[in-house]
Amino acid sequence: MWAGSWWCHQLPARSPHLWGAQLPLCWRCTGILVGTLALFGWLLWKRRVPPLRLSIALALLLPLDVLHAVVTHGEGDNARRLLTGVLWGIFGTSLFLRFVKRAAARLSPSSTPARTLKPTARRQTSHAPDASPPTSSTRPSQSCENYQEI
């Protein structure tokens, strides 16, 4: 029970019991743990996180459930706590992993793509037929203006 007390309230009415002994996590924290483990299984299998919009939509169910309980002074039931915990474990953790990946990409100096230049089409200059060929002063320069960033 000591390890779970770091983040879980461990109220007896909201915690699962096995053979008469209370388990160290409440139903919601158990759901979060199960959901997080399910996400890691998903990542090992699919090698990608769930879609962003789905993650946002389903991760919001836990805060909405908590807000509903606070506003209505309702207790709710343990099955709903377990379900919202599992959804938060899967989709809240996937949102967190997306955030960490994006933050690491921004902080890593080697992750910025190298800027490469490709030649652009040169401007055609019209010369009169009797004029002499362009000299170095009238020839288009090889400066950066002839290149565009890709």
Steps between C-alpha positions, in 0.01 A plus 500: 500500500793734558610529131150582377455773760741727313230589245180314591254592776429128572152555642361157596162566334671587171765229501484139381530225757643156441414228756406767749823701465497845345723538193749791496326703226145629470285399203592809295874467562476128421331594172772754420768238566319238287445756220863608501615137481252441217642801315853366532378167362339691212827686436696176489247352258414794271806724553287817500280688743122518451364787285517844658130594479391168645753540781375847589134399490537191716755647741255780584250252642692469829510874580134527398409211732687663789336838424158334492563340839613833650209702361228250589661385827448151365704200588478321167579134479822303489434357152492853356816589690675194359381572143603867504831401659573248222412757233720759670783249530489424129420834344634741761832319492503507119445878511785529749728294274411723203587806708834354610587404142420850373692668784803278438490581130497872573781483752728275298737701279559206265129458431472821300503415133802620308412781267577408146481719199386404156551711189203698379424578141714785375338809368522533126640830385418612155789623291473678173626286209771747417618534860812333620476198730453579866810589690576405855337820622168420326506125562270382782699464818543173682384653827235361731222675315517230234428231756196424706488328836337160511 
